[in-house]
Amino acid sequence: MILIQVLLTIITAFITYKAAIEIEHRLGLLSLVIILFSPTINIFSLLILTESLFLFFITLFMFYFIKYLKSGKIKFVILAAFMLTISVYVRPGPYLLGIAIAVFIIYANVTGNIRTGILHAFIFLTVAYSLLGLWQIRNYLIFGKATFSSIISMDSINRGLFHSYSRNHDPFTRGMSPIIYYINVTWRCFLSLMTRPGSFKYLNSPSLNVIAKVIGYLWMIFWITGFILGLTKIKRNIYYQFLLLLILCFASVTIIVEMWNVGGRYRVPMMPFISIISAYGWSSLSLFKNIRFRKFFMPNNTIFLPHQKP
């Protein structure tokens, strides 16, 4: 099982590479490196959990949706919906993500054919939620509850960020007004989600744990620097807007449900999206626009999209 998970992680890195070169050819190698050498991803690929399998399918969803944005073909809408559905069966967290993606499909077609966008959004929703609905029907027939999973419930959500002000035991936010409290807690949880290098206690060695922590923080500084640079240059690029939407959706749901429990583990499924934006940020620096870099990352047959500059 561990071997399968490791292989899935390697394949996921390759899929991220393929998705990145669909956007810009020069982003492929760096995106692949960020995934392959991520300490957090590597650690969880060695534990028998759902992380590797979920990461694999959510990355496939990203790849097919980017193919759709590039080509506008219905088959990629269907494939993207199918991969998202499988990922929800693995982990039900992104159950409502399909609605956000359907809205984004319409948004992506606003400047083109809005009717086509609405049709594609309808197809996406139909494929995704009809397949998910089969399991809900099964749950209703057996348990009398038409929910997809017991994990997705208001009880579990209310144990997180929602209504946390009344049960607050955090010494740093006591006495704050509700608005300031929620802003403070949300921001701290977001920083924890994005910057924790992950737990290395499974190495069962204090010295290796320290070394891994140092490497983890250095690696985090590397990709997060590129990520911030990439965010400043997204503008109206539909591909990076899509990746940012996925990051915001995953981060929001994680913080709302898990609150103080967020950490490196919950960042794992976001890393394919983060890696491409980070690679974009680093590649935008003039330091990396010299001749050698361009020859190495951008072969002579590189094809630029209409909105890109060589």
N, C-alpha and C positions, 0 to 999 in steps of 0.2 A: 504494500500500500504506500509506504514511504517513497519507494522508487517511482511509482505511478505519479505521486504528487510532485516529485522533483521534475519528472518529465513534463508534466502539465505546466509547471512554472517556466521551464525552458521554452516550451511551445508558446506560452503566453507572451514571453518576451519577443519571440519572432513575430507573432501576430501584431504586437504593438509596433514593431519595426515596419511591418507591411502597412499598417494604418498611417504611420507617420509619413512614409514616402508617398502615400496617396495625397497628402496635404502638400508637403515640400520634401523633395528628395534628400536634401541635406540634413533633415531631422532624424532620419532612420537609425543611424548607428548610435548616436548619443541617447536616443530614446531607449533603444535596446540595452545599452550599457547601464542606464539608470535602473531599469527593471532587474537585470541579471545580478547586479551587485548591490541591490538593496538589502541591507542586513535584516530588516523586518520581514520582507518577503521570504528570504532564505530561511529564517528561523521557523516561520509558520509552515513552510513547505516540508519541514521535518517533523511536524506534529500532526497526528491524525485528527484533523479538524476539517471544516468545510471551506476554509479560506482558499486553498489552491483550486478546488473545483469551481467555486463561485467566481474567483478571479478569472479563470479560463473562459467561462461563458459570458461574463460581463465584458470582457475584452473582445470577444467575438461579436457581441452586440455593437460595441463601439466601432469595430472595423466595418461591419456591414452598413451601419448608419452613415459612416463617412463615405462609403461607396455610393450610398443613395444620394447624399448631398452633392456628390461630384457628378453623378450620371442622371439622377432623377428617375431611375428605373424602379418600377413597382416591385420587381423580384427582390430588390435589396430591402425595401420596406418590410416585406413578408419575412425575409430571413432575419432582419434585425428584431422584429416582433417575436419571432420564434426563439431566438437566443435570449431575449429578455425574459420570456416566459420560463424557459428552462432555469435561468438563474434565480427566478423567484421560487421555483420549486426546490432549489437547493437551499436558499435562504430567503424567507418571505419579506425581508426588510424593504426592498424596492417595489413592493406591490403597486403603489400609486405612481411610480415613476413613469409608467406608460401614458398617464394623462398629461404630464409635463412634456413628454416627447411629442405627443400628438399636437399640442399647442405649438411646440417649436417647429413642427413640420409645416404648419400653416404660416408661421412667421417666416420660415425660410423661403416660402413661395409667394410672399406678399408682393415682391417686385416683379414676379413673373406671372404665372397663371394661378390666381387665388383659388379658382374652382378645382384645379388639379391638386393644390395643397390640401384642400378640405377633403377631397376624395382619398388621397393618400393617408391622411390622418385617420379617416374613418376605417380604412383597410387595416391600418396599424392597430387601432383599438379593437377592431373585430377579431383579428387573429390572436392578439395577446389575451384579451379578457374572455374570449370564448373558450380558449384552452385552460385558462385559470378557473373559469366558471365550472368546468367539469368536476374539479376537485371540491369546489364549494357545494355543488349539488350532492356529491358523495357525502360530504360532511353533514349536510342537512338530513339526508336519508338515514344516516347512521346515528348521528348525535343530536339531531334536531336544531342545529345551528348552521346558518348559511354563511359562515365565515371561512376564509381561506385557511387561516391558522390561528390558534389560540394566542400566539405571540402577538398578533396584530389585534390589540384590544385597548380600550380607553384605560383600563386598569394598569396595563403595563406602561402606557404613555404617561399617565398621571404620577407614576413613580419616578419620572424623570424631571425634566425642566418645568413642565406645567405644574402650577400650584406649589412649586417648591418654596416660594417665599414664606408661606405659613409654617413650613417645617424646616426652616433654615437653621443650620447649626454651624455655618461657616463664620469663624471669628472675624474675617476681614470684611464681611458685608453686613454684619449686624448693625441695626440702626439706620440702614440706608432706606430710602424711599423705594417702593416697588419698581419703578421705571429704572432708576439707577442700579438697583440690585440685578435686574434681569440683563441689563446691558453689560454690567461687570462680569456676571457669571457666564453669560454666553461667550464673551470675548475670551475669558480665561479657559473655558472648555475648548474653544476653537484653537487657541494656541497649544493646548495640551494635545489635541488631536493631530495637529500638523507638525509638532516639533518633538514629541516623544520618540526616541529611537527604537522603542520596543523593549520587552523584557528578555534578558539573556540568562535568567536563572536556570534555564533548562540545560545549560552547559555544565552545570554541577562543578564549576571551578571558579573560585573567587578571582584569580588572576586573569583567566580568560574572560570573565564577566567584565572586568575593568577595561581590558583591551577592546572588547566588543563594543562597550559603551562609548569609548573614545572614537572608534571607527564610525559607529552609528551617528554620533553627533557631527563629525566631520562630513560624513556623506549627506546628512540632513542639511548642513549649511550649503553644500555644493548645489543640491537640486533645488532647495528653496530659494537660493539666490537667482538661479535661472528662471524659476517659476515667477518670482516677483517681477523680474525684467520682462518676461513674456506677457504678464498681465498688463503692463504699461503699453504694450504694442498691439493688443488684440484689435482694438477699434471695431470696425464693422466686418471683420473676417468671420464668416459664418461657421467655419470649422472650429476655430478656437472658442467662439461663443458657445457652441455645442458642448465642447469639453468643459468649459467653465460652468455651464448649466449642470452637468453631471456632478461635478465636484461640489457645487452649492447644494444640490439635492441630497447627496450622500452625507455631507457634513451636517446639514440641517436636521435630517432625520436622526442621525447618530447622537447629536447633542441633545435633541428633544427627548429621546428615549433613554440614553445612557447617562447623560449629564457628567458627573465627576468620574465616571468609569471609562470615559473615552481615553484612547491611547493609540499606540502604533498599530495594534491589531485591526482597529476600525479604519485605518488609513490604507490598508492593503488593497482593497478593491478600487480605491481612487488613484493608485499609483500609475496605471497606464495613461489616464487622462493628465495627471500631473507631469509625467515624464515627457510627454509631447510638448506641453506648454513650456516646461523647463528647457527642453532642447531648443525650442523656438527662441526663448529668451537669450540663451547663450549664443546661438547662431546669429542673433541680431547685432551683437557687439562688433565694432569695427576691428577689434583684435582678431576675430575669427573670419574676417572677410578678405584675408590675403589670398594670394594665388594658390598656395599649397593647400590651404583648407578647402578651397572651392574645387580643386582638382580631385582631392581625396573623397569629399562627400558628395560632389555633384558631377557625375560623368558627363561626357559631351552630348549624350542623347537625352539630357534632362529636359522635360517638358514643363513649362510654367503654365499655371492656370491664368485666366484672363486678368484676375485682380492682383497677381503677383508680379514682382519685378525681379529680373535676373540679377 
